[in-house]
Amino acid sequence: MKTGLETLILPAGGAGEEAAARILAAGGLVAFPTETVYGLGADAANATAIAHLYAAKGRPAFNPLIAHVADLSAARRIGRFDARALRLAEAFWPGPLTLVVPKTDDCPVAELATAGLDTVAIRIPAHPVAEAILRAFGWAVVAPSANISGHVSPTMAAHVESDLAGRIDLIVDGGPVTVGVESTIVGCFDVPMLLRPGGLSRERIEAVLGAALARPPVEAESDDSQPLAPGMLASHYAPRASVRLNARDVAAGEALLAFGADRLPGLETAAAVMNLSPAADLDEAATNLFGYLRALDAKSPRAIAVMAVPEEGLGEAINDRLRRAAVAR
């Protein structure tokens, strides 16, 4: 891995996007905003660049990456879409949905990016900066979240700089993201399967399919198993402080990640308090989730207590991230 790099930070716009395309073409690493979180991009066909990406993140090489493309025609060059996959793509792309489909026979995405699987994860992001970079580059870009592997995902450029400065070539600063949790991942298998809840709710996907999404037969139960899709490792999205879920009180030395208007016993002596959404709005909570976890973690609390979040709509994705953040490490 290249270390001690001078990480350039450029504002979004023509110069930043053109620089990003040049660096990607030269095998470098570029962080850029999508509507979900900031991604760390590398040329999807360049195994050396992808190896550098894994090293920069400290990411296990068996964890597959999502190939980001500019349009559906580019997606169909690397993956085979059956009727249901095509229906989902046409309904929700560009947007926070990743589809796992069989590779095309001549799929040029590097084996290292697909972790040796015969499928490829594909997404078209709905963000003008991401779209401009993909079109300027002219090819697929693999782009996991732009953070140290397992750490809280980045929702603004400062988060990327905190984790990866000196490890990557460029950060394109497009301001805060709008969705705030990663894309929903659907496996387009014989029976469509929800592999990871995310920024697009299960209910909307099932409405388009006209059928319920299956659940994976076996979730990743340890960090040593190979996941079917990105973001399925048991311990993931984790702050440095331990996380206590479904908190009904706040213990001495704990920070509180609140949700809704309820006030918990012990709140007055909390090390810090941030509320995902005082109005209990799940969209607002998803947008704030990773930024607030990072902010509370920076206070070095004894632990982070997290109030219950409803398991509905985007609450499914929020709770998935929180459960993974809470896994003992």
Backbone torsions as a table, in degrees:
resi	resn	phi	psi	omega
1	MET	NA	139.8	173.9
2	LYS	-75.1	128.7	178.6
3	THR	-122.0	164.7	178.9
4	GLY	67.2	25.0	176.5
5	LEU	-68.0	151.5	168.6
6	GLU	-87.2	107.7	-177.3
7	THR	-83.5	112.7	179.1
8	LEU	-80.4	139.1	175.5
9	ILE	-119.6	120.0	-178.6
10	LEU	-123.2	145.0	175.0
11	PRO	-70.6	153.5	175.3
12	ALA	-60.3	147.0	-177.4
13	GLY	143.8	179.4	-173.5
14	GLY	-55.2	-46.7	-177.3
15	ALA	-65.6	-41.7	179.4
16	GLY	-65.2	-41.0	-177.8
17	GLU	-72.3	-36.9	176.4
18	GLU	-67.3	-39.7	176.3
19	ALA	-63.0	-40.2	178.4
20	ALA	-60.2	-45.8	-179.9
21	ALA	-62.1	-41.0	179.2
22	ARG	-63.7	-44.0	-178.0
23	ILE	-67.5	-41.5	176.9
24	LEU	-60.6	-43.4	-179.2
25	ALA	-64.7	-27.8	179.7
26	ALA	-88.0	4.1	178.2
27	GLY	89.5	15.5	-179.3
28	GLY	-90.1	-179.7	-177.0
29	LEU	-116.2	130.6	-175.2
30	VAL	-131.2	126.8	172.6
31	ALA	-94.7	136.5	-177.5
32	PHE	-149.7	157.7	-178.1
33	PRO	-81.0	143.8	162.6
34	THR	-121.0	179.1	179.0
35	GLU	-70.4	-19.8	-176.3
36	THR	-89.1	-70.6	175.0
37	VAL	-142.7	174.3	172.4
38	TYR	-71.9	135.7	177.9
39	GLY	-106.2	153.1	174.2
40	LEU	-106.4	109.7	-169.9
41	GLY	-96.1	145.1	170.3
42	ALA	-145.4	155.0	176.3
43	ASP	-56.7	120.9	-175.1
44	ALA	-65.6	-17.9	-179.8
45	ALA	-98.4	-4.4	-173.1
46	ASN	-102.7	98.5	-176.0
47	ALA	-62.1	-34.9	179.2
48	THR	-65.4	-43.7	177.9
49	ALA	-62.8	-38.7	180.0
50	ILE	-67.9	-38.1	175.7
51	ALA	-61.3	-40.3	176.3
52	HIS	-63.8	-37.9	178.4
53	LEU	-62.5	-48.0	177.5
54	TYR	-56.7	-43.7	-177.5
55	ALA	-66.9	-41.9	180.0
56	ALA	-61.0	-38.5	-179.7
57	LYS	-84.8	-18.7	-169.3
58	GLY	67.5	34.5	-172.2
59	ARG	-91.5	134.8	176.2
60	PRO	-59.1	135.3	-175.1
61	ALA	-72.6	-8.4	176.8
62	PHE	-89.3	-0.5	180.0
63	ASN	-92.4	112.5	-174.3
64	PRO	-67.0	162.2	-177.8
65	LEU	-114.5	155.6	177.1
66	ILE	-91.4	129.8	174.3
67	ALA	-88.0	120.8	178.8
68	HIS	-97.6	132.2	-178.4
69	VAL	-131.7	166.9	-174.2
70	ALA	-86.3	-26.1	-175.8
71	ASP	-158.1	172.7	-175.2
72	LEU	-66.1	-34.8	179.4
73	SER	-63.1	-38.4	176.3
74	ALA	-66.4	-38.3	178.5
75	ALA	-62.6	-39.1	-176.5
76	ARG	-75.3	-11.2	174.0
77	ARG	-76.8	-20.6	-177.9
78	ILE	-113.7	-17.7	-178.8
79	GLY	-136.0	152.7	179.1
80	ARG	-98.0	124.5	-175.1
81	PHE	-108.5	118.4	171.7
82	ASP	-81.3	-176.2	-173.6
83	ALA	-62.0	-39.3	-178.3
84	ARG	-71.4	-40.2	177.7
85	ALA	-62.9	-41.4	179.8
86	LEU	-65.4	-38.2	178.5
87	ARG	-62.1	-42.5	179.1
88	LEU	-67.5	-41.3	179.2
89	ALA	-61.2	-45.0	-178.2
90	GLU	-69.7	-28.4	-178.9
91	ALA	-80.2	-34.9	-166.9
92	PHE	-124.1	-2.9	176.2
93	TRP	-99.0	141.5	-9.2
94	PRO	-65.3	147.4	-179.6
95	GLY	165.2	179.7	-172.9
96	PRO	-82.6	51.5	178.8
97	LEU	-130.1	127.6	172.7
98	THR	-109.2	132.7	177.9
99	LEU	-110.1	129.6	174.4
100	VAL	-98.4	114.6	-175.2
101	VAL	-130.9	163.1	176.5
102	PRO	-62.8	145.3	175.6
103	LYS	-66.4	150.3	167.8
104	THR	-70.9	160.8	-177.5
105	ASP	-59.9	-32.8	-178.5
106	ASP	-111.6	31.5	-177.9
107	CYS	-57.7	120.3	-177.5
108	PRO	-87.1	0.4	177.8
109	VAL	-64.6	131.5	-175.6
110	ALA	-59.7	141.9	178.5
111	GLU	-56.9	-34.0	179.9
112	LEU	-60.6	-32.3	-179.3
113	ALA	-75.7	-28.0	180.0
114	THR	-96.8	3.9	176.9
115	ALA	55.3	33.3	177.0
116	GLY	77.5	5.0	179.2
117	LEU	-80.9	160.1	177.6
118	ASP	-92.9	14.1	177.0
119	THR	-120.0	163.9	176.6
120	VAL	-134.7	138.6	177.8
121	ALA	-93.6	129.3	-172.7
122	ILE	-132.2	143.6	175.5
123	ARG	-148.5	148.0	169.5
124	ILE	-111.8	107.5	-176.5
125	PRO	-73.2	148.2	179.2
126	ALA	-102.4	66.7	178.4
127	HIS	-144.3	130.3	-174.6
128	PRO	-61.6	-34.3	179.6
129	VAL	-69.8	-46.2	177.9
130	ALA	-59.8	-44.6	-180.0
131	GLU	-61.6	-42.9	-179.1
132	ALA	-64.2	-40.0	178.5
133	ILE	-66.1	-44.2	-179.8
134	LEU	-63.1	-40.3	-180.0
135	ARG	-71.2	-38.1	178.1
136	ALA	-66.5	-37.8	179.2
137	PHE	-73.3	-39.1	174.8
138	GLY	83.5	16.1	-176.4
139	TRP	-159.9	176.8	-178.0
140	ALA	-72.8	144.1	177.9
141	VAL	-125.6	122.0	171.9
142	VAL	-78.2	138.2	-173.0
143	ALA	-153.1	83.5	169.1
144	PRO	-70.7	174.7	-179.9
145	SER	-61.2	143.2	-172.0
146	ALA	-87.8	70.4	-178.9
147	ASN	-151.2	168.4	171.5
148	ILE	-62.9	137.0	-174.7
149	SER	-56.0	132.6	179.4
150	GLY	87.5	-15.2	-179.1
151	HIS	-81.9	173.2	-179.3
152	VAL	-63.9	134.9	-176.8
153	SER	-68.1	150.2	-174.5
154	PRO	-90.0	132.9	178.2
155	THR	-114.3	2.4	173.0
156	MET	-152.2	163.1	-174.4
157	ALA	-60.8	-34.2	-179.6
158	ALA	-61.5	-33.4	176.8
159	HIS	-64.8	-41.2	178.6
160	VAL	-63.0	-46.9	-179.1
161	GLU	-59.2	-40.8	-178.9
162	SER	-60.3	-40.1	-176.8
163	ASP	-86.7	-38.5	-163.0
164	LEU	-121.9	2.7	177.0
165	ALA	-57.4	133.1	-177.0
166	GLY	87.7	-7.0	-179.6
167	ARG	-111.5	-18.1	-176.4
168	ILE	-131.5	167.5	-172.2
169	ASP	-85.1	-38.8	-169.9
170	LEU	-150.3	141.4	168.1
171	ILE	-119.1	122.6	174.4
172	VAL	-96.1	116.2	-174.4
173	ASP	-90.2	106.6	177.8
174	GLY	-108.9	18.4	-179.0
175	GLY	80.5	-175.7	-179.4
176	PRO	-67.9	150.4	178.9
177	VAL	-79.1	170.5	-175.8
178	THR	-104.8	-33.6	-177.4
179	VAL	-87.1	-53.1	171.2
180	GLY	93.4	-13.1	169.0
181	VAL	-126.4	157.1	-175.5
182	GLU	-63.8	170.8	-178.5
183	SER	-65.6	150.4	167.5
184	THR	-69.7	138.3	179.1
185	ILE	-115.4	125.1	177.6
186	VAL	-116.9	125.8	173.6
187	GLY	-84.1	118.8	-179.0
188	CYS	-89.7	71.4	-179.3
189	PHE	-97.9	-166.2	177.9
190	ASP	-54.4	-39.1	172.0
191	VAL	-118.4	119.0	-180.0
192	PRO	-55.6	137.1	-169.7
193	MET	-130.9	134.2	174.5
194	LEU	-81.6	106.2	-178.8
195	LEU	-87.7	-31.9	177.1
196	ARG	-152.3	121.9	173.1
197	PRO	-69.3	150.9	-176.3
198	GLY	-162.5	-143.9	-171.0
199	GLY	-72.6	-6.3	173.8
200	LEU	-118.5	126.0	-171.5
201	SER	-72.2	151.5	175.9
202	ARG	-55.2	-41.0	-174.8
203	GLU	-61.1	-40.9	-179.3
204	ARG	-67.6	-38.9	179.7
205	ILE	-66.5	-45.5	-179.0
206	GLU	-64.6	-32.0	177.7
207	ALA	-63.9	-38.3	178.6
208	VAL	-72.9	-40.2	-179.6
209	LEU	-72.4	-28.6	-173.5
210	GLY	72.7	22.4	-179.3
211	ALA	-158.7	159.1	179.2
212	ALA	-75.3	145.3	173.5
213	LEU	-78.5	135.8	175.2
214	ALA	-74.9	162.3	173.7
215	ARG	-102.1	151.9	177.7
216	PRO	-58.4	142.5	-179.8
217	PRO	-64.6	-34.5	179.0
218	VAL	-141.5	115.5	174.3
219	GLU	-74.4	156.0	175.2
220	ALA	-60.9	119.3	-176.8
221	GLU	-100.7	-9.8	176.3
222	SER	-150.8	166.8	-180.0
223	ASP	-79.6	5.5	177.8
224	ASP	-101.8	-5.2	-178.3
225	SER	-94.0	155.3	-179.4
226	GLN	-89.2	120.7	-179.5
227	PRO	-78.8	158.2	175.5
228	LEU	-76.1	-21.0	-174.7
229	ALA	-154.5	165.0	176.6
230	PRO	-59.5	151.9	173.3
231	GLY	76.5	13.8	-178.2
232	MET	-103.6	3.7	175.2
233	LEU	-63.4	145.9	-175.7
234	ALA	-60.5	-45.6	179.0
235	SER	-102.3	116.8	-172.4
236	HIS	-160.5	159.8	176.6
237	TYR	57.8	34.4	-166.3
238	ALA	-99.6	133.0	166.9
239	PRO	-74.1	173.5	178.9
240	ARG	-74.0	-36.2	176.9
241	ALA	-72.2	150.3	174.5
242	SER	-68.4	155.7	-175.9
243	VAL	-118.6	129.2	178.4
244	ARG	-113.5	117.1	-173.7
245	LEU	-88.4	161.1	174.1
246	ASN	52.6	41.7	-176.9
247	ALA	-68.0	137.7	175.5
248	ARG	-113.5	-1.2	174.7
249	ASP	-156.1	173.7	179.7
250	VAL	-122.8	120.7	-179.8
251	ALA	-84.2	161.6	179.6
252	ALA	-57.4	132.5	178.0
253	GLY	86.1	-6.9	179.3
254	GLU	-86.9	149.2	166.1
255	ALA	-94.3	156.7	-178.7
256	LEU	-119.5	126.9	167.9
257	LEU	-100.5	103.2	-172.0
258	ALA	-93.2	165.2	174.6
259	PHE	-149.2	124.9	178.9
260	GLY	86.5	-169.6	-170.6
261	ALA	-95.1	-8.4	-176.9
262	ASP	-66.4	144.0	175.4
263	ARG	-109.1	125.7	-176.0
264	LEU	-90.0	150.2	171.9
265	PRO	-57.5	138.4	-179.6
266	GLY	90.2	-2.8	-176.3
267	LEU	-57.8	-36.4	-174.7
268	GLU	-65.0	-25.2	-177.3
269	THR	-106.0	12.4	179.4
270	ALA	-64.0	146.6	177.6
271	ALA	-64.9	-32.3	177.1
272	ALA	-167.9	154.6	179.6
273	VAL	-136.8	132.3	170.1
274	MET	-136.8	139.8	-176.3
275	ASN	-110.8	117.7	-179.7
276	LEU	-55.7	-39.6	176.3
277	SER	-164.8	103.6	177.2
278	PRO	-57.3	-28.6	179.7
279	ALA	-87.3	4.9	-179.3
280	ALA	59.8	37.1	177.4
281	ASP	-91.5	117.5	-173.6
282	LEU	-68.6	-33.0	176.4
283	ASP	-63.2	-45.4	177.8
284	GLU	-62.8	-40.0	-179.7
285	ALA	-63.5	-41.4	179.1
286	ALA	-63.4	-42.2	179.3
287	THR	-60.7	-36.9	-174.8
288	ASN	-88.9	-14.2	-166.2
289	LEU	-53.1	-61.0	-171.8
290	PHE	-70.5	-38.3	178.2
291	GLY	-62.7	-40.8	-179.3
292	TYR	-71.6	-38.0	175.6
293	LEU	-59.5	-44.1	178.3
294	ARG	-62.7	-44.1	-177.5
295	ALA	-63.9	-42.3	178.0
296	LEU	-67.0	-40.5	-179.6
297	ASP	-61.9	-34.5	-179.4
298	ALA	-65.4	-18.0	177.6
299	LYS	-80.3	-4.2	-178.7
300	SER	53.7	52.4	179.3
301	PRO	-74.3	165.0	174.8
302	ARG	-61.2	-38.0	177.4
303	ALA	-163.4	168.7	174.2
304	ILE	-113.8	113.7	175.3
305	ALA	-85.8	136.2	-175.7
306	VAL	-123.7	124.5	176.8
307	MET	-70.8	157.1	-178.9
308	ALA	-64.3	142.0	176.1
309	VAL	-120.8	134.2	-178.3
310	PRO	-58.7	141.6	-179.5
311	GLU	-89.6	64.5	-179.6
312	GLU	-148.4	152.6	-178.8
313	GLY	53.0	-133.1	178.6
314	LEU	-70.6	-8.8	174.1
315	GLY	-60.8	-29.5	177.4
316	GLU	-62.4	-43.2	178.5
317	ALA	-69.6	-42.1	179.5
318	ILE	-59.2	-47.2	-178.6
319	ASN	-67.5	-34.4	175.1
320	ASP	-59.3	-47.1	-179.4
321	ARG	-65.7	-39.4	-179.2
322	LEU	-67.5	-40.2	178.6
323	ARG	-62.5	-40.9	179.2
324	ARG	-69.5	-35.3	176.9
325	ALA	-65.2	-27.0	-175.4
326	ALA	-89.2	-7.4	-179.2
327	VAL	-62.3	134.4	178.4
328	ALA	-59.2	135.8	-177.9
329	ARG	-119.1	NA	NA
